[in-house]
Amino acid sequence: MWAKIKSFFGFLSKQDNFEVGRHPLPNLTDISAQGKKDSFSNNQEVEHPLILANYELKLTHYWNEIYRKTQKYLNQLEDQRNSLEFSVDPKNIKSNLEASTHGYINFKPAEFEHAYENAHIEYIKAHKNYEDFKMDHNLRRLPTHFNTFYKTLVILVVLFAAEAYINKELFEIITVGQGSDEKGKIEALVLSLTQTGINMATCFLCGRYIYGKVMFLDKARRRLADKIIFIFHILFIIYLNLCVGMYRALIATGTDKQNILNTALWPFPHLSDFDVPSALVAGIGMVLALGAYLDGYFSDDPYPGYGGVARLLKNIKDHASETYKKYHNLWRGLVKQFSDEKSKIYNKTISNIEKLSFVLNRVQKIKVDYEQLVENMNKDYNRSVKSYKQGFNSSSSKKSNIEEKEIFDSKQSDAIKTFKDVLNEENLMTDKERIKYIKILQDKFVKEFKEEIDHLEKLNKEKSDHLEQIKSKYKFQ
Protein backbone atom coordinates (compact mmCIF):
# COMPACT_ATOMS: atom_id res chain seq x y z
CA MET A 1 0.00 0.00 0.00
CA TRP A 2 2.75 2.47 0.97
CA ALA A 3 4.66 1.61 -2.20
CA LYS A 4 1.58 2.28 -4.29
CA ILE A 5 1.08 5.68 -2.65
CA LYS A 6 4.74 6.55 -3.10
CA SER A 7 4.54 5.58 -6.76
CA PHE A 8 1.46 7.74 -7.19
CA PHE A 9 3.08 10.83 -5.77
CA GLY A 10 5.95 10.30 -8.16
CA PHE A 11 3.24 10.56 -10.82
CA LEU A 12 1.72 13.64 -9.18
CA SER A 13 5.04 15.44 -9.08
CA LYS A 14 5.12 15.21 -12.88
CA GLN A 15 1.45 16.11 -13.26
CA ASP A 16 1.11 19.01 -10.80
CA ASN A 17 0.87 21.35 -13.77
CA PHE A 18 -1.90 19.35 -15.39
CA GLU A 19 -4.62 21.72 -16.49
CA VAL A 20 -7.81 21.25 -18.46
CA GLY A 21 -6.26 23.82 -20.76
CA ARG A 22 -7.37 26.65 -23.00
CA HIS A 23 -9.42 25.85 -26.05
CA PRO A 24 -8.78 27.33 -29.53
CA LEU A 25 -10.12 30.90 -29.56
CA PRO A 26 -12.09 32.19 -32.56
CA ASN A 27 -10.68 34.89 -34.85
CA LEU A 28 -13.79 37.07 -34.85
CA THR A 29 -12.38 39.51 -37.40
CA ASP A 30 -11.74 36.74 -39.94
CA ILE A 31 -15.15 35.22 -39.27
CA SER A 32 -16.93 38.56 -39.79
CA ALA A 33 -14.94 39.17 -42.97
CA GLN A 34 -15.91 35.72 -44.23
CA GLY A 35 -19.56 36.58 -43.56
CA LYS A 36 -19.23 39.68 -45.74
CA LYS A 37 -17.46 37.70 -48.42
CA ASP A 38 -20.19 35.03 -48.44
CA SER A 39 -22.88 37.77 -48.81
CA PHE A 40 -21.09 39.27 -51.83
CA SER A 41 -20.66 35.95 -53.56
CA ASN A 42 -24.34 35.04 -53.96
CA ASN A 43 -26.26 37.38 -51.73
CA GLN A 44 -27.76 34.32 -50.17
CA GLU A 45 -27.32 32.85 -46.79
CA VAL A 46 -25.05 29.81 -46.53
CA GLU A 47 -26.79 27.22 -44.39
CA HIS A 48 -23.58 25.77 -43.00
CA PRO A 49 -20.74 28.29 -43.38
CA LEU A 50 -17.42 26.49 -43.79
CA ILE A 51 -15.55 28.78 -41.40
CA LEU A 52 -18.04 28.04 -38.59
CA ALA A 53 -17.99 24.34 -39.38
CA ASN A 54 -14.18 24.31 -39.20
CA TYR A 55 -14.20 26.12 -35.87
CA GLU A 56 -16.82 23.71 -34.53
CA LEU A 57 -14.64 20.82 -35.68
CA LYS A 58 -11.59 22.31 -33.89
CA LEU A 59 -13.54 22.62 -30.66
CA THR A 60 -14.88 19.07 -30.98
CA HIS A 61 -11.37 17.66 -31.56
CA TYR A 62 -10.05 19.66 -28.64
CA TRP A 63 -12.85 18.36 -26.39
CA ASN A 64 -12.05 14.76 -27.38
CA GLU A 65 -8.37 15.30 -26.53
CA ILE A 66 -9.16 16.93 -23.19
CA TYR A 67 -11.68 14.17 -22.43
CA ARG A 68 -9.05 11.42 -22.86
CA LYS A 69 -6.40 13.21 -20.80
CA THR A 70 -8.80 14.17 -18.02
CA GLN A 71 -10.33 10.69 -17.92
CA LYS A 72 -6.88 9.16 -17.45
CA TYR A 73 -5.81 11.67 -14.83
CA LEU A 74 -9.05 11.38 -12.86
CA ASN A 75 -8.68 7.61 -12.93
CA GLN A 76 -5.23 7.98 -11.36
CA LEU A 77 -6.56 10.36 -8.74
CA GLU A 78 -9.49 8.07 -7.91
CA ASP A 79 -7.20 5.08 -7.40
CA GLN A 80 -4.94 7.05 -5.15
CA ARG A 81 -7.79 8.55 -3.19
CA ASN A 82 -8.91 5.01 -2.40
CA SER A 83 -5.37 4.01 -1.43
CA LEU A 84 -4.86 7.05 0.78
CA GLU A 85 -8.20 6.64 2.54
CA PHE A 86 -7.32 3.00 3.13
CA SER A 87 -3.93 4.00 4.56
CA VAL A 88 -5.42 6.50 7.02
CA ASP A 89 -8.20 4.22 8.21
CA PRO A 90 -7.58 3.65 11.96
CA LYS A 91 -8.19 -0.10 11.64
CA ASN A 92 -5.54 -0.42 8.96
CA ILE A 93 -3.15 1.81 10.88
CA LYS A 94 -3.58 -0.41 13.94
CA SER A 95 -2.90 -3.54 11.88
CA ASN A 96 0.18 -1.93 10.35
CA LEU A 97 1.47 -0.86 13.77
CA GLU A 98 0.93 -4.32 15.26
CA ALA A 99 2.63 -5.99 12.31
CA SER A 100 5.69 -3.71 12.46
CA THR A 101 6.03 -4.10 16.27
CA HIS A 102 5.24 -7.82 16.43
CA GLY A 103 8.36 -8.57 18.51
CA TYR A 104 7.54 -5.84 21.03
CA ILE A 105 3.95 -6.99 21.50
CA ASN A 106 4.79 -10.71 21.71
CA PHE A 107 7.89 -10.48 23.90
CA LYS A 108 7.42 -12.96 26.76
CA PRO A 109 9.34 -12.37 30.01
CA ALA A 110 8.30 -15.93 30.97
CA GLU A 111 10.87 -17.26 28.48
CA PHE A 112 13.56 -15.25 30.27
CA GLU A 113 12.30 -16.48 33.65
CA HIS A 114 12.61 -20.09 32.52
CA ALA A 115 16.21 -19.58 31.35
CA TYR A 116 17.11 -17.54 34.45
CA GLU A 117 15.54 -20.11 36.78
CA ASN A 118 17.56 -22.93 35.17
CA ALA A 119 20.73 -20.88 35.63
CA HIS A 120 19.78 -20.30 39.27
CA ILE A 121 19.26 -24.04 39.87
CA GLU A 122 22.74 -24.72 38.49
CA TYR A 123 24.09 -21.89 40.63
CA ILE A 124 22.55 -23.39 43.80
CA LYS A 125 24.23 -26.73 43.04
CA ALA A 126 27.59 -25.09 42.28
CA HIS A 127 27.37 -22.87 45.36
CA LYS A 128 26.63 -25.87 47.61
CA ASN A 129 29.54 -27.73 46.05
CA TYR A 130 31.76 -24.71 46.69
CA GLU A 131 30.68 -24.36 50.34
CA ASP A 132 31.00 -28.11 50.94
CA PHE A 133 34.53 -28.04 49.48
CA LYS A 134 35.52 -25.21 51.83
CA MET A 135 34.05 -27.02 54.81
CA ASP A 136 35.58 -30.39 53.94
CA HIS A 137 39.02 -28.84 53.54
CA ASN A 138 38.64 -26.37 56.39
CA LEU A 139 39.21 -23.39 54.11
CA ARG A 140 38.27 -19.95 55.40
CA ARG A 141 40.00 -17.80 52.83
CA LEU A 142 38.56 -16.87 49.45
CA PRO A 143 40.12 -18.47 46.36
CA THR A 144 42.96 -16.48 44.80
CA HIS A 145 44.07 -16.05 41.16
CA PHE A 146 41.77 -18.91 40.10
CA ASN A 147 40.70 -17.19 36.90
CA THR A 148 44.06 -16.11 35.51
CA PHE A 149 44.97 -19.10 33.33
CA TYR A 150 44.89 -17.29 29.98
CA LYS A 151 46.88 -14.35 31.33
CA THR A 152 49.57 -16.66 32.68
CA LEU A 153 49.55 -18.55 29.39
CA VAL A 154 50.43 -15.31 27.59
CA ILE A 155 53.29 -14.76 30.05
CA LEU A 156 54.48 -18.32 29.43
CA VAL A 157 54.58 -17.71 25.68
CA VAL A 158 56.63 -14.52 26.26
CA LEU A 159 59.08 -16.43 28.49
CA PHE A 160 59.34 -19.22 25.93
CA ALA A 161 60.01 -16.78 23.09
CA ALA A 162 62.62 -14.87 25.11
CA GLU A 163 64.58 -17.96 26.16
CA ALA A 164 64.35 -19.57 22.72
CA TYR A 165 65.68 -16.44 21.03
CA ILE A 166 68.53 -15.85 23.51
CA ASN A 167 69.69 -19.48 23.40
CA LYS A 168 69.49 -19.56 19.61
CA GLU A 169 71.68 -16.46 19.33
CA LEU A 170 74.24 -17.83 21.82
CA PHE A 171 74.42 -21.19 20.02
CA GLU A 172 74.68 -19.69 16.56
CA ILE A 173 77.90 -17.95 17.57
CA ILE A 174 79.46 -21.42 17.74
CA THR A 175 77.43 -23.53 15.28
CA VAL A 176 77.42 -20.94 12.49
CA GLY A 177 80.31 -18.60 13.25
CA GLN A 178 80.82 -15.68 10.87
CA GLY A 179 79.31 -17.45 7.83
CA SER A 180 75.79 -18.50 6.92
CA ASP A 181 75.87 -22.25 7.56
CA GLU A 182 72.24 -23.42 7.32
CA LYS A 183 73.06 -26.69 9.09
CA GLY A 184 74.54 -24.75 11.95
CA LYS A 185 71.47 -22.53 12.19
CA ILE A 186 69.19 -25.57 12.31
CA GLU A 187 71.36 -27.16 15.01
CA ALA A 188 71.20 -23.96 17.09
CA LEU A 189 67.43 -23.73 16.66
CA VAL A 190 66.85 -27.39 17.63
CA LEU A 191 69.03 -27.11 20.72
CA SER A 192 67.32 -23.88 21.76
CA LEU A 193 63.75 -25.12 21.24
CA THR A 194 64.44 -28.45 22.97
CA GLN A 195 65.89 -26.86 26.09
CA THR A 196 63.27 -24.08 26.16
CA GLY A 197 60.32 -26.42 25.55
CA ILE A 198 61.30 -28.77 28.40
CA ASN A 199 62.10 -25.84 30.69
CA MET A 200 58.91 -23.87 30.14
CA ALA A 201 56.35 -26.67 29.80
CA THR A 202 57.44 -28.85 32.71
CA CYS A 203 58.10 -25.94 35.09
CA PHE A 204 54.70 -24.36 34.34
CA LEU A 205 52.90 -27.69 34.90
CA CYS A 206 54.86 -28.39 38.05
CA GLY A 207 54.10 -24.94 39.46
CA ARG A 208 50.40 -25.32 38.61
CA TYR A 209 49.71 -28.91 39.66
CA ILE A 210 52.49 -30.18 41.99
CA TYR A 211 53.47 -27.30 44.27
CA GLY A 212 49.97 -26.96 45.76
CA LYS A 213 49.82 -30.65 46.58
CA VAL A 214 53.20 -30.46 48.28
CA MET A 215 52.08 -27.52 50.42
CA PHE A 216 48.50 -28.43 51.31
CA LEU A 217 47.59 -32.12 50.93
CA ASP A 218 47.28 -33.95 54.26
CA LYS A 219 47.66 -37.52 53.04
CA ALA A 220 51.22 -38.38 54.01
CA ARG A 221 51.99 -40.87 51.25
CA ARG A 222 50.57 -38.72 48.49
CA ARG A 223 52.26 -35.66 49.88
CA LEU A 224 55.61 -37.46 50.08
CA ALA A 225 55.26 -38.63 46.49
CA ASP A 226 54.53 -35.10 45.31
CA LYS A 227 57.51 -33.76 47.28
CA ILE A 228 59.76 -36.32 45.63
CA ILE A 229 58.43 -35.37 42.19
CA PHE A 230 58.84 -31.64 42.94
CA ILE A 231 62.40 -31.97 44.26
CA PHE A 232 63.35 -34.35 41.44
CA HIS A 233 62.02 -31.88 38.89
CA ILE A 234 64.01 -29.00 40.36
CA LEU A 235 67.18 -31.08 40.24
CA PHE A 236 66.34 -32.21 36.72
CA ILE A 237 65.93 -28.62 35.51
CA ILE A 238 69.27 -27.62 37.07
CA TYR A 239 70.92 -30.69 35.50
CA LEU A 240 69.33 -30.06 32.08
CA ASN A 241 70.45 -26.43 31.90
CA LEU A 242 73.99 -27.32 33.05
CA CYS A 243 74.13 -30.04 30.36
CA VAL A 244 73.09 -27.65 27.64
CA GLY A 245 75.51 -24.99 28.88
CA MET A 246 78.35 -27.52 29.00
CA TYR A 247 77.50 -28.76 25.51
CA ARG A 248 77.76 -25.20 24.23
CA ALA A 249 81.11 -24.66 26.03
CA LEU A 250 82.62 -27.87 24.62
CA ILE A 251 81.50 -27.12 21.07
CA ALA A 252 83.51 -23.92 21.29
CA THR A 253 86.71 -25.89 22.07
CA GLY A 254 86.39 -28.04 18.95
CA THR A 255 86.42 -31.31 20.96
CA ASP A 256 85.28 -34.55 19.28
CA LYS A 257 81.47 -34.77 19.23
CA GLN A 258 81.35 -38.14 21.01
CA ASN A 259 83.51 -36.83 23.82
CA ILE A 260 81.42 -33.63 23.90
CA LEU A 261 78.25 -35.66 24.42
CA ASN A 262 79.75 -37.90 27.11
CA THR A 263 81.16 -34.94 29.00
CA ALA A 264 77.99 -32.83 28.65
CA LEU A 265 75.81 -35.63 30.08
CA TRP A 266 77.76 -35.38 33.37
CA PRO A 267 78.86 -31.76 33.56
CA PHE A 268 79.63 -31.47 37.28
CA PRO A 269 83.39 -32.38 37.16
CA HIS A 270 83.90 -29.93 34.29
CA LEU A 271 82.17 -26.83 35.52
CA SER A 272 85.43 -24.93 35.27
CA ASP A 273 85.23 -25.32 31.48
CA PHE A 274 82.23 -22.96 31.29
CA ASP A 275 82.83 -19.73 29.44
CA VAL A 276 80.62 -16.66 29.81
CA PRO A 277 78.20 -17.38 26.92
CA SER A 278 77.79 -21.00 28.08
CA ALA A 279 77.15 -19.85 31.64
CA LEU A 280 74.54 -17.47 30.26
CA VAL A 281 72.81 -20.38 28.47
CA ALA A 282 72.59 -22.35 31.73
CA GLY A 283 71.87 -19.35 33.96
CA ILE A 284 69.19 -17.79 31.78
CA GLY A 285 67.55 -21.21 31.43
CA MET A 286 67.38 -21.61 35.23
CA VAL A 287 66.11 -18.07 35.83
CA LEU A 288 63.38 -18.33 33.21
CA ALA A 289 62.51 -21.83 34.50
CA LEU A 290 61.90 -20.20 37.89
CA GLY A 291 59.69 -17.66 36.10
CA ALA A 292 57.73 -20.53 34.54
CA TYR A 293 57.35 -22.13 38.01
CA LEU A 294 55.89 -18.90 39.39
CA ASP A 295 53.74 -18.43 36.30
CA GLY A 296 52.27 -21.91 36.76
CA TYR A 297 51.76 -21.25 40.47
CA PHE A 298 49.78 -18.07 39.77
CA SER A 299 47.71 -19.71 37.01
CA ASP A 300 45.33 -21.24 39.59
CA ASP A 301 44.58 -21.28 43.29
CA PRO A 302 47.41 -23.25 44.95
CA TYR A 303 45.02 -25.43 46.96
CA PRO A 304 44.22 -28.46 44.75
CA GLY A 305 40.63 -28.37 43.46
CA TYR A 306 39.72 -25.02 45.07
CA GLY A 307 40.20 -23.07 41.87
CA GLY A 308 38.02 -25.55 39.94
CA VAL A 309 34.96 -25.21 42.17
CA ALA A 310 35.43 -21.42 42.30
CA ARG A 311 35.63 -21.23 38.49
CA LEU A 312 32.50 -23.32 38.08
CA LEU A 313 30.60 -21.02 40.44
CA LYS A 314 31.85 -17.91 38.66
CA ASN A 315 31.06 -19.31 35.21
CA ILE A 316 27.47 -20.04 36.23
CA LYS A 317 27.10 -16.52 37.68
CA ASP A 318 28.54 -15.08 34.47
CA HIS A 319 26.13 -17.19 32.43
CA ALA A 320 23.19 -15.90 34.49
CA SER A 321 24.41 -12.35 34.04
CA GLU A 322 24.73 -12.86 30.27
CA THR A 323 21.25 -14.39 30.17
CA TYR A 324 19.78 -11.33 31.87
CA LYS A 325 21.80 -9.00 29.66
CA LYS A 326 20.66 -10.85 26.53
CA TYR A 327 16.93 -10.56 27.33
CA HIS A 328 17.26 -7.06 28.76
CA ASN A 329 19.06 -5.82 25.62
CA LEU A 330 16.56 -7.64 23.42
CA TRP A 331 13.69 -5.91 25.21
CA ARG A 332 15.40 -2.50 25.06
CA GLY A 333 15.92 -3.00 21.34
CA LEU A 334 12.27 -3.90 20.84
CA VAL A 335 11.19 -0.83 22.85
CA LYS A 336 13.34 1.39 20.64
CA GLN A 337 11.98 -0.28 17.51
CA PHE A 338 8.44 0.33 18.78
CA SER A 339 9.23 3.98 19.45
CA ASP A 340 10.73 4.41 15.98
CA GLU A 341 7.82 2.67 14.25
CA LYS A 342 5.31 4.69 16.26
CA SER A 343 6.85 7.97 15.10
CA LYS A 344 7.26 6.69 11.56
CA ILE A 345 3.63 5.59 11.22
CA TYR A 346 2.32 8.75 12.87
CA ASN A 347 4.28 11.04 10.57
CA LYS A 348 3.47 8.99 7.49
CA THR A 349 -0.26 8.99 8.28
CA ILE A 350 -0.35 12.75 8.86
CA SER A 351 1.49 13.16 5.57
CA ASN A 352 -0.98 10.89 3.78
CA ILE A 353 -3.94 12.86 5.15
CA GLU A 354 -2.36 16.00 3.70
CA LYS A 355 -1.83 14.19 0.41
CA LEU A 356 -5.45 13.09 0.45
CA SER A 357 -6.46 16.73 0.85
CA PHE A 358 -4.31 17.59 -2.15
CA VAL A 359 -5.94 14.82 -4.24
CA LEU A 360 -9.47 15.91 -3.32
CA ASN A 361 -8.59 19.51 -4.14
CA ARG A 362 -7.22 18.46 -7.52
CA VAL A 363 -10.40 16.50 -8.32
CA GLN A 364 -12.59 19.46 -7.41
CA LYS A 365 -10.43 21.85 -9.42
CA ILE A 366 -10.51 19.64 -12.51
CA LYS A 367 -14.30 19.35 -12.26
CA VAL A 368 -14.74 23.14 -12.03
CA ASP A 369 -12.16 23.84 -14.75
CA TYR A 370 -13.67 21.27 -17.11
CA GLU A 371 -17.21 22.64 -16.78
CA GLN A 372 -15.91 26.18 -17.23
CA LEU A 373 -14.03 25.07 -20.33
CA VAL A 374 -17.15 23.55 -21.94
CA GLU A 375 -19.17 26.62 -21.08
CA ASN A 376 -16.51 28.87 -22.62
CA MET A 377 -16.31 26.77 -25.77
CA ASN A 378 -20.09 27.00 -26.24
CA LYS A 379 -19.96 30.76 -25.66
CA ASP A 380 -17.08 31.27 -28.08
CA TYR A 381 -18.82 29.26 -30.76
CA ASN A 382 -21.92 31.44 -30.40
CA ARG A 383 -19.74 34.55 -30.48
CA SER A 384 -18.40 33.25 -33.76
CA VAL A 385 -21.94 32.81 -35.05
CA LYS A 386 -22.79 36.39 -34.07
CA SER A 387 -19.68 37.76 -35.77
CA TYR A 388 -20.46 35.84 -38.93
CA LYS A 389 -24.05 37.07 -38.95
CA GLN A 390 -22.94 40.66 -38.38
CA GLY A 391 -20.56 40.51 -41.31
CA PHE A 392 -23.11 38.82 -43.52
CA ASN A 393 -26.00 41.15 -42.58
CA SER A 394 -23.89 44.29 -43.04
CA SER A 395 -23.42 43.59 -46.75
CA SER A 396 -26.57 41.74 -47.70
CA SER A 397 -30.16 42.81 -48.10
CA LYS A 398 -31.17 39.40 -46.86
CA LYS A 399 -30.53 38.86 -43.21
CA SER A 400 -28.81 35.69 -41.93
CA ASN A 401 -30.96 33.32 -39.94
CA ILE A 402 -28.15 31.06 -38.65
CA GLU A 403 -29.04 30.19 -35.09
CA GLU A 404 -26.77 30.11 -32.14
CA LYS A 405 -26.43 26.70 -30.51
CA GLU A 406 -24.54 24.79 -27.86
CA ILE A 407 -22.24 22.38 -29.64
CA PHE A 408 -21.72 20.50 -26.33
CA ASP A 409 -24.95 19.33 -24.74
CA SER A 410 -25.88 19.30 -21.06
CA LYS A 411 -24.37 15.87 -20.51
CA GLN A 412 -21.01 16.95 -21.93
CA SER A 413 -21.19 20.13 -19.92
CA ASP A 414 -21.62 18.19 -16.65
CA ALA A 415 -18.30 16.74 -15.40
CA ILE A 416 -20.02 14.16 -13.20
CA LYS A 417 -22.05 12.79 -16.12
CA THR A 418 -19.11 12.99 -18.53
CA PHE A 419 -16.65 11.21 -16.22
CA LYS A 420 -19.15 9.09 -14.31
CA ASP A 421 -16.77 6.07 -14.25
CA VAL A 422 -14.06 7.93 -12.36
CA LEU A 423 -15.75 10.92 -10.74
CA ASN A 424 -18.11 10.42 -7.81
CA GLU A 425 -20.18 13.27 -6.53
CA GLU A 426 -19.43 12.28 -2.95
CA ASN A 427 -15.74 13.01 -3.55
CA LEU A 428 -16.39 16.52 -4.78
CA MET A 429 -15.95 19.06 -2.05
CA THR A 430 -15.66 22.78 -1.79
CA ASP A 431 -12.61 24.12 0.01
CA LYS A 432 -14.64 24.58 3.17
CA GLU A 433 -16.06 21.05 3.00
CA ARG A 434 -12.65 19.55 2.23
CA ILE A 435 -10.94 21.35 5.11
CA LYS A 436 -13.67 20.17 7.48
CA TYR A 437 -13.42 16.59 6.21
CA ILE A 438 -9.60 16.55 6.57
CA LYS A 439 -9.84 18.02 10.07
CA ILE A 440 -12.23 15.25 11.07
CA LEU A 441 -9.85 12.64 9.66
CA GLN A 442 -6.86 14.12 11.49
CA ASP A 443 -8.68 14.42 14.81
CA LYS A 444 -10.00 10.88 14.57
CA PHE A 445 -6.58 9.51 13.70
CA VAL A 446 -4.79 11.41 16.48
CA LYS A 447 -7.37 10.34 19.09
CA GLU A 448 -7.47 6.64 18.16
CA PHE A 449 -3.73 6.44 17.53
CA LYS A 450 -3.05 7.90 20.98
CA GLU A 451 -5.39 5.37 22.58
CA GLU A 452 -3.63 2.52 20.82
CA ILE A 453 -0.17 3.85 21.70
CA ASP A 454 -1.16 4.36 25.33
CA HIS A 455 -2.28 0.74 25.45
CA LEU A 456 0.93 -0.54 23.88
CA GLU A 457 3.16 1.68 26.01
CA LYS A 458 1.70 0.07 29.12
CA LEU A 459 3.40 -3.10 27.93
CA ASN A 460 6.74 -1.35 28.26
CA LYS A 461 6.28 -0.74 31.98
CA GLU A 462 4.63 -4.10 32.63
CA LYS A 463 7.30 -6.15 30.87
CA SER A 464 10.21 -4.04 32.16
CA ASP A 465 8.90 -4.45 35.72
CA HIS A 466 8.43 -8.17 35.15
CA LEU A 467 12.06 -8.52 34.03
CA GLU A 468 13.28 -6.71 37.15
CA GLN A 469 11.03 -8.84 39.36
CA ILE A 470 12.50 -11.99 37.87
CA LYS A 471 16.02 -10.68 38.43
CA SER A 472 15.18 -9.86 42.05
CA LYS A 473 13.49 -13.23 42.61
CA TYR A 474 16.61 -15.28 41.84
CA LYS A 475 19.64 -14.16 43.84
CA PHE A 476 23.19 -14.82 42.69
CA GLN A 477 25.38 -13.81 45.63
Secondary structure as GFF3:
##gff-version 3
##sequence-region A 1 477
A	DSSP	alpha_helix	2	15	.	.	.	ID=ss1
A	DSSP	alpha_helix	28	42	.	.	.	ID=ss2
A	DSSP	alpha_helix	50	87	.	.	.	ID=ss3
A	DSSP	alpha_helix	90	100	.	.	.	ID=ss4
A	DSSP	alpha_helix	102	106	.	.	.	ID=ss5
A	DSSP	alpha_helix	109	136	.	.	.	ID=ss6
A	DSSP	alpha_helix	149	175	.	.	.	ID=ss7
A	DSSP	alpha_helix	182	205	.	.	.	ID=ss8
A	DSSP	pi_helix	206	210	.	.	.	ID=ss9
A	DSSP	alpha_helix	211	216	.	.	.	ID=ss10
A	DSSP	alpha_helix	220	253	.	.	.	ID=ss11
A	DSSP	alpha_helix	257	264	.	.	.	ID=ss12
A	DSSP	three_ten_helix	268	273	.	.	.	ID=ss13
A	DSSP	alpha_helix	276	297	.	.	.	ID=ss14
A	DSSP	alpha_helix	306	394	.	.	.	ID=ss15
A	DSSP	alpha_helix	410	413	.	.	.	ID=ss16
A	DSSP	alpha_helix	415	418	.	.	.	ID=ss17
A	DSSP	three_ten_helix	425	427	.	.	.	ID=ss18
A	DSSP	alpha_helix	431	473	.	.	.	ID=ss19
###
